[in-house]
Amino acid sequence: MVRVAFLGPFGTYSHQAALQQFPSENTTFIPQNTISDCFAQLSSDDSIEYAVVPLENSTNGQVVFTYDLLRDALVESQDSETSLTTSNIEIVAEQYVSIDLCLIAPAEIDLFSSDRPKIGRVYSHPQVWGQAAQYLKKLEEKVGPLDKVDASSTSGALKLCCDSYRNNTEFMDLAIAGRAAAAAHGGIIIDAPINDKKGNTTRFLVLARKSLNRVLLQPLPPVDGEQQKITLIAFTAEPDKPGSLVDVLTVFKEHGLNMCSIASRPFHPQVNNGKTTPTNSQQELQHKWQYIFFVEICDREENDWNSISRYIAELTCSYRIWGTFYRSGGYYK
Ligand SMILES: O=C(O)C(=O)Cc1ccccc1
C-alpha cells in the first residue's frame, strides 16, 4: 500500500494531482492541513512515501509557500546541528492540473434575490485571488463588497463555509474551489468556470523521502509524459560580487544544459547558524535584499550531476539539487 500525503482536505487540486500520479487502487491518500505539514510529515513519518504539493500556477505564478519550504530546507541543511527536517526529501515527479474555479455556496441560493441570506465573505486559497480577480470585481458590483478570506486550501475553504452555515443559516459565506471540492463537501456550484484566464493550470511536485544512502532518488516513471527530464537546483550566489549569478549560470551553458526556468525568493542566511544573536556588524552583513535562486534544467540526455555539482559548489554559497524527474505530458496540454 503506497501512502501519499497531499494538501487536503479531499477535493483539493492537490488531491487531484495526487490521483493523477498514483491512479492505482493500492494507494492511501493522507490529507494534510498545510503545505508545510506535507513536507514535515513526509520527512518524519516513515509510513508516508510521497507528498504532493503545488509549485506554480500559469496565471498567478509561484506558490510561494512551497518555494519558501524548498529554500528553508537549504538553510536548515547548512547547519548540521539543526534537525535535518526536510533535507531527506527529493522531487521525483511533476503533475499538471487544469484549474476550473467555481463559486460554491453551502446550500442552494439565488444571489440576486432580495430575501437571500446575508453574504459578506468569500473563502479560498490565497493563490486563487489572482486567478479570479476580474470575476470577483464584477460579482461585488452585483452583491456588494466581499471580504476575501484566505484558507489553507480551496477545498478547506468550502468545508469552512459549509460548517459555519450549518451553525447559522442567517449568514452564508461563499467559497472558490473545484468541482471535486463541491462533491466532497456537498456544496452547490452557483457559477463556473470563474477563472479570469482560460487554460489556467497549476503545476504540482511529487516529493519522496530519500533513502539513507543519500543517492539521488530515481524519478518515478512518466505516467503520461515525455522522456525529457527536469532537474531542479536551488542555490545562493555570493552577494555584492559582480557576476556571481552569471558565473553559476555559465556552468550550465558550458555543460550544454538547457535552463528552462529561473525563479527567486528572499533569502536571509542565518548568522552563527542562528545560535546566538548576531552582532550589529553581522546584522549589517545580513542585507535585507538577498535572494535564493531556483533553476530548472530540461534535458533528454543523462547528465553527470556529480561532476557538475563540483563546479556549482565552487561558485555558490549554498546549493541543493532537489531531484531529477520526467516532464509530465500535462506540461504540453
Ligand atoms: O487549495 C487547493 O486546492 C490546492 O491544491 C492549492 C491550489 C490552490 C489554488 C489553485 C491551485 C492549487
The ligand as an ORCA input file, in Angstrom:
! r2SCAN-3c Opt
* xyz 0 1
  O      -6.125     24.511     -2.471
  C      -6.002     23.627     -3.354
  O      -6.943     23.050     -3.916
  C      -4.633     23.330     -3.784
  O      -4.332     22.233     -4.168
  C      -3.685     24.527     -3.870
  C      -4.142     25.325     -5.047
  C      -4.872     26.468     -4.835
  C      -5.295     27.208     -5.931
  C      -5.035     26.770     -7.225
  C      -4.316     25.609     -7.410
  C      -3.878     24.856     -6.320
*
